[in-house]
C-alpha cells in the first residue's frame, strides 16, 4: 500500500505535486480531518504524462522488471510509492512521471491518529 500525506482543498486532495479529485462519498470523511494520508495499492495506479490534469508527480528512483510486470518506484513529495506497470514499460532513473489514481481506489486516513476515514 502506498501512503501520501496531504490536505483537502475544496473537493480535492492536495499535495505539492498534484491535485486528486475525490468522490462525493469520500468528501464528508475527508472534511473531518485537518491533515490526511491518502492510501492506494500499486495495482490501482497507472503511469501517465506529468502534464496530465489530476496526475500526481513522481520521480523514478528504481524500476524492477518481474517478467509479467514491472514495478516502478517513485519519490512523490516525501513519500516513496510503487506503481505496477506493463512488462514492457521502460523508464530511466530521474524521469518525472505522472501517477493517476482513480478516486474509487483511494483510502483516506487521519494523519495524526492513523484512523481510517474511508
Backbone bond lengths (Angstrom), bond angles and torsions (degrees), N, CA, C in turn:
res aa  C-N    CA-C-N  psi(-1)  N-CA   C-N-CA  omega(-1)  CA-C   N-CA-C  phi
1 X - - - 1.458 - - 1.525 107.85 -
2 X 1.317 115.52 137.91 1.461 122.22 176.34 1.525 108.69 -96.36
3 X 1.328 116.96 143.34 1.458 122.04 178.84 1.518 109.12 -132.12
4 X 1.349 116.03 128.58 1.462 121.78 178.80 1.523 107.96 -132.27
5 X 1.324 116.67 129.35 1.460 120.70 179.43 1.522 109.94 -87.83
6 X 1.329 115.84 143.26 1.461 121.27 178.59 1.515 110.24 -166.34
7 X 1.322 115.50 -159.86 1.462 120.17 -178.91 1.521 109.13 -144.89
8 X 1.309 115.50 163.25 1.461 120.47 178.28 1.523 109.83 -82.34
9 X 1.324 114.29 141.78 1.460 121.92 173.57 1.526 105.79 -137.33
10 X 1.317 115.76 99.18 1.463 119.63 -173.78 1.522 109.57 65.83
11 X 1.334 116.38 -123.42 1.471 121.83 -179.77 1.518 111.83 -100.02
12 X 1.341 116.51 20.63 1.466 120.28 -175.47 1.519 111.58 -130.75
13 X 1.328 114.61 154.57 1.464 123.07 174.48 1.522 107.00 -90.35
14 X 1.331 117.75 124.71 1.462 121.93 -175.55 1.524 110.67 -112.00
15 X 1.316 114.93 132.09 1.449 122.15 164.31 1.513 105.13 -137.60
16 X 1.316 118.07 164.17 1.466 120.07 -172.31 1.515 112.76 -54.86
17 X 1.329 117.89 -32.67 1.452 120.76 -176.49 1.507 115.45 -87.64
18 X 1.316 119.53 3.04 1.454 118.20 -179.80 1.511 113.55 167.87
19 X 1.316 114.05 -179.86 1.449 123.06 -176.62 1.520 107.38 -137.22
20 X 1.322 117.65 122.33 1.457 122.58 -177.55 1.523 109.43 -114.95
21 X 1.338 117.00 118.57 1.464 121.13 177.74 1.525 109.48 -69.79
22 X 1.326 115.38 141.78 1.461 121.24 177.93 1.526 109.50 -105.90
23 X 1.315 116.55 164.13 1.463 121.07 178.49 1.532 109.02 -80.32
24 X 1.333 118.16 157.72 1.469 120.49 177.71 1.530 112.83 -56.75
25 X 1.320 117.76 -33.20 1.468 120.91 178.78 1.524 112.48 -67.00
26 X 1.323 117.67 -27.14 1.460 121.60 -177.61 1.530 112.70 -84.10
27 X 1.327 117.19 -22.82 1.464 120.82 -171.08 1.524 115.10 -62.50
28 X 1.347 120.85 -45.37 1.465 118.65 -179.33 1.530 112.89 -58.98
29 X 1.306 117.45 -43.81 1.467 120.66 179.64 1.520 110.54 -66.60
30 X 1.325 116.81 -40.19 1.464 120.76 -178.78 1.523 111.05 -65.80
31 X 1.319 117.28 -35.62 1.462 121.22 -178.80 1.522 112.28 -68.04
32 X 1.326 117.58 -19.38 1.462 121.03 -177.51 1.528 113.43 -79.24
33 X 1.322 118.26 -9.64 1.468 121.21 -177.23 1.522 110.53 -116.57
34 X 1.323 115.86 140.82 1.465 120.31 178.11 1.522 110.92 -73.28
35 X 1.312 115.91 -47.42 1.463 121.27 178.27 1.518 108.12 -124.21
36 X 1.323 115.35 134.50 1.459 121.53 -175.79 1.511 111.62 -115.36
37 X 1.313 114.41 157.20 1.457 121.81 167.69 1.521 105.99 -117.49
38 X 1.314 115.38 124.47 1.454 122.27 178.18 1.516 107.75 -94.81
39 X 1.322 117.24 130.85 1.461 121.59 178.98 1.516 110.94 -120.27
40 X 1.338 116.33 141.25 1.463 120.90 175.24 1.519 109.01 -155.60
41 X 1.306 115.84 154.42 1.467 121.98 -178.69 1.527 110.54 -87.51
42 X 1.339 117.54 149.12 1.471 121.04 -179.28 1.523 113.66 -55.36
43 X 1.324 117.14 -34.97 1.464 120.16 -177.81 1.526 112.67 -77.88
44 X 1.324 118.11 -10.93 1.466 121.30 -179.93 1.526 112.74 -90.12
45 X 1.314 117.54 -14.44 1.466 121.79 -178.49 1.525 110.03 -98.82
46 X 1.321 115.26 160.94 1.463 120.45 174.65 1.523 108.94 -136.79
47 X 1.319 115.44 155.52 1.459 121.57 -179.65 1.517 109.62 -94.88
48 X 1.327 115.72 142.15 1.454 121.39 -176.68 1.525 109.45 -150.58
49 X 1.310 115.96 -174.34 1.461 121.74 176.77 1.528 109.48 -67.36
50 X 1.326 117.86 140.84 1.465 119.30 177.94 1.533 112.53 -67.26
51 X 1.327 117.78 -15.98 1.464 121.24 179.02 1.529 112.85 -85.62
52 X 1.325 117.87 -8.66 1.465 120.60 -177.39 1.523 110.68 -66.62
53 X 1.337 115.54 133.47 1.466 120.49 177.68 1.522 110.28 -57.40
54 X 1.326 115.93 135.93 1.453 120.93 177.22 1.511 115.01 82.07
55 X 1.334 117.19 0.25 1.469 119.72 179.80 1.525 109.96 -85.02
56 X 1.322 115.85 136.26 1.456 121.19 169.84 1.518 106.99 -78.77
57 X 1.317 118.39 150.33 1.455 121.28 -179.13 1.515 111.04 -99.90
58 X 1.317 115.84 137.21 1.456 121.59 177.62 1.511 110.92 -139.93
59 X 1.320 116.34 148.07 1.467 123.01 177.37 1.518 107.80 -108.66
60 X 1.324 116.42 124.18 1.463 122.04 -177.71 1.525 109.58 -66.32
61 X 1.346 115.99 129.40 1.463 119.03 173.00 1.518 112.56 -121.09
62 X 1.319 118.70 -15.38 1.471 122.30 175.14 1.526 107.68 -158.59
63 X 1.338 116.44 144.89 1.466 121.22 165.36 1.520 106.78 -124.45
64 X 1.319 115.57 143.95 1.461 120.37 -178.96 1.525 109.03 -131.12
65 X 1.325 115.86 108.01 1.459 121.33 178.80 1.521 108.76 -78.99
66 X 1.342 115.33 125.31 1.459 120.92 -174.97 1.527 112.65 -111.75
67 X 1.325 117.44 8.51 1.455 120.89 -177.59 1.510 110.75 99.34
68 X 1.338 116.66 -76.99 1.463 120.30 -178.93 1.525 113.61 -91.11
69 X 1.326 117.02 -1.97 1.461 122.43 178.93 1.521 109.20 -160.70
70 X 1.319 115.39 164.48 1.462 121.49 176.37 1.520 107.85 -125.09
71 X 1.321 116.71 131.75 1.453 120.57 173.53 1.517 107.93 -96.06
72 X 1.335 115.19 129.59 1.459 121.96 179.45 1.524 106.71 -111.41
73 X 1.313 115.69 122.64 1.458 122.33 -179.36 1.522 107.42 -102.74
74 X 1.331 115.94 127.54 1.457 121.36 -175.06 1.518 111.09 -130.03
75 X 1.321 114.91 151.17 1.460 120.84 171.11 1.519 106.28 -97.41
76 X 1.317 115.35 120.56 1.462 122.46 -178.42 1.522 106.52 -124.53
77 X 1.328 116.09 103.01 1.462 120.63 -171.30 1.530 108.03 62.66
78 X 1.325 116.36 -127.66 1.462 121.12 178.06 1.519 111.76 -93.42
79 X 1.320 116.92 1.72 1.463 121.52 -176.69 1.521 110.99 -99.67
80 X 1.313 115.14 149.25 1.458 121.88 171.52 1.518 106.25 -106.23
81 X 1.341 116.20 124.04 1.458 120.05 -177.16 1.520 110.16 -123.99
82 X 1.321 115.06 161.75 1.461 122.87 179.17 1.521 108.48 -125.64
83 X 1.339 115.51 135.96 1.463 121.62 176.09 1.518 107.54 -127.23
84 X 1.322 116.16 133.94 1.461 120.93 176.59 1.525 108.40 -85.77
85 X 1.334 116.22 129.71 1.467 122.07 -179.43 1.525 109.54 -123.94
86 X 1.320 115.39 172.66 1.463 121.47 177.05 1.530 110.22 -63.00
87 X 1.307 116.73 157.52 1.468 122.36 -177.39 1.522 112.25 -58.27
88 X 1.321 117.93 -35.25 1.464 121.87 -175.38 1.530 113.29 -86.09
89 X 1.343 118.46 0.64 1.466 121.31 -176.49 1.527 110.65 -64.14
90 X 1.326 116.30 134.73 1.468 122.18 178.08 1.521 109.37 -127.74
91 X 1.305 116.73 138.31 1.462 123.03 174.10 1.521 107.71 -150.45
92 X 1.308 115.56 152.74 1.461 121.94 177.85 1.528 109.54 -98.96
93 X 1.319 116.11 150.35 1.456 121.20 174.49 1.527 107.43 -58.24
94 X 1.320 116.88 131.78 1.460 121.70 -179.23 1.521 114.42 95.09
95 X 1.342 118.32 -12.11 1.468 120.76 176.68 1.529 109.58 -61.86
96 X 1.320 115.62 141.28 1.462 121.17 174.59 1.523 107.49 -98.14
97 X 1.324 116.33 123.86 1.459 122.26 -178.49 1.525 109.98 -124.23
98 X 1.316 115.17 154.95 1.451 120.69 171.00 1.519 109.31 -89.16
99 X 1.305 116.58 147.62 1.466 122.49 177.00 1.526 107.34 -123.82
100 X 1.323 115.81 119.48 1.468 121.87 178.11 1.524 108.42 -101.22
101 X 1.321 114.99 131.25 1.460 120.72 177.47 1.530 107.56 -127.87
102 X 1.323 118.07 116.52 1.467 119.10 177.80 1.532 109.85 -61.42
103 X 1.324 117.77 131.43 1.468 119.72 -179.19 1.527 113.49 -52.95
104 X 1.313 117.40 -32.23 1.469 119.91 -179.61 1.530 112.63 -68.38
105 X 1.328 117.49 -14.97 1.471 121.96 179.89 1.522 113.02 -95.70
106 X 1.319 116.61 -0.17 1.462 122.18 -174.28 1.522 110.83 -88.99
107 X 1.309 115.78 141.28 1.460 122.86 169.45 1.528 106.31 -116.19
108 X 1.322 116.58 142.27 1.460 121.36 -178.97 1.520 110.15 -117.44
109 X 1.330 114.66 140.56 1.461 121.88 -179.84 1.523 108.66 -132.14
110 X 1.324 116.40 148.16 1.454 121.28 173.70 1.523 106.75 -75.71
111 X 1.333 117.44 126.03 1.466 121.02 -171.83 1.527 112.78 -64.50
112 X 1.309 117.66 -41.14 1.465 120.30 -174.37 1.522 112.29 -68.64
113 X 1.341 116.74 -41.68 1.465 120.39 -174.42 1.525 113.85 -103.29
114 X 1.342 116.96 -20.22 1.461 120.83 -175.10 1.518 113.20 80.88
115 X 1.331 117.12 3.94 1.468 121.93 -178.88 1.529 110.36 -63.95
116 X 1.334 115.96 132.90 1.467 121.07 176.51 1.522 108.82 -71.34
117 X 1.332 115.94 128.65 1.461 121.79 178.34 1.519 111.17 -101.49
118 X 1.304 116.70 -39.84 1.476 123.09 -179.93 1.506 107.65 -142.87
